[in-house]
Amino acid sequence: MTTIYHNPRCSKSRQTLQLLEENNIQADVRLYLQDTPSKEELETLLAQLGISPLELMRTKEAVYKELGLTKDSSDVERLQAMQDHPKLIERPIVIHNNKAKLGRPPENVLELFK
């Protein structure tokens, strides 16, 4: 089973979904802005990606600064912020066989299918 955390307004997310389709990879599309991941789901994603909460965050979003987040914020604060404000989650994320990749660039996700 393959899942893409997708934001249709994001060009990288659209490109990644198109790349999956071009490679005949059937993916469940999760519109994570409407279907917000839980704290547990975020922790699982981080483990699958092998990155820290900071690396999964869109730090240039206005809400990041509005929340008072900084490079010194705790992982707990970051996870809560991403759960409360899913637009802070970097996208797209593709999950396949309990591993995940960020689609930045979109071609990165193809490594999951080798």
N, C-alpha and C positions, 0 to 999 in steps of 0.2 A: 504494500500500500504506500502511496506517495501523496503527500499533502504540501500545498503551497500556501504560506501566509501571504495574502495578496491584498494590495491596495490598488484598485483600478485607476486611480488618479496619478499613480507613480509610473513614470516611463520605464524605469528599470524593472519594476514588477510586471508590467505589461510585456516587456521584452523577454523576461524569464519565462512567463507563461507561454508565450509564443514559441520559444525555444523548446520547451517541453513538448508542446503539440507537434512541432516539426519533427521531433525525434520519436513520435508515436508513444510518448509517455503519458499515460492517463493519470491525472492528479485530481484529488479532491481540493477544491478551492475554498480556503477559509478566509472570509472577509473579516480579518481580525479587528478592524475598527468597530464593527458591529458585534462581533462574537469575541469579546475580549478574553485573552488567556488568563487563567487563574495564576496565582503565585506559584503553585505546584507545576503548572504547565510551563511557566517561564523558567523555573529551575531545571526542568527536564530539557527544555530547549537549549539552555546554556550548557548543560552537560553534553548534549548531542553535538553542539557546535564546538565545544572545547574552548569557550571564551568567558570573559568576566561580564557582569552586568554593564559595566561602563562601555565595553566594546559592542554591546547590543543596543546602545542608546544613541538616539539622534540628538546630540548635544547642541546643535545649532537651532533647534526648534525654540520658539519664543517661550513656550511653557516650561522648558528646562530651566531657563533663567528666572521665570516668574515663580517657580517653586523653590528657588534659592539653592538649587543643586550646583555643586562644584566638583572639582577633581577629588576633593577630600570627603565627599558624601559617602556614606556607608552603602554596602551592597543591599542591605535591608531597605534603606531609603530609596535606592534606585529601583529595586523590584516593586516596591509599593507605587512609585511614580509611574512605572510602565503599566502596572495593572490599572491604576486610576486614569492614566492618560496614554492609551495605546498608540497614539501618534508618535510617541517617543521611541517606539520599537523600530529598529532598523529593518528594512525590508528590501526585497522579498526574502523569505526563508523557505527552503524546500527541505522536506523531511522524507527519507526513504530508508527502510530497514534499520530504524533506530539511530540513524546518523542524519546530520543536517548540515546544510551549507547556506551561506548568504549569497544571494545572486548579485554580487557586486565584484566583478562584472557578471552578467548573466551566465556566461560560460562556466563559471565556477561550479554550478549545480550539476553539470554533467559528470563530474568526478564521482558522484554518488552512484552512478549507473555503470561503472567500469567493472 
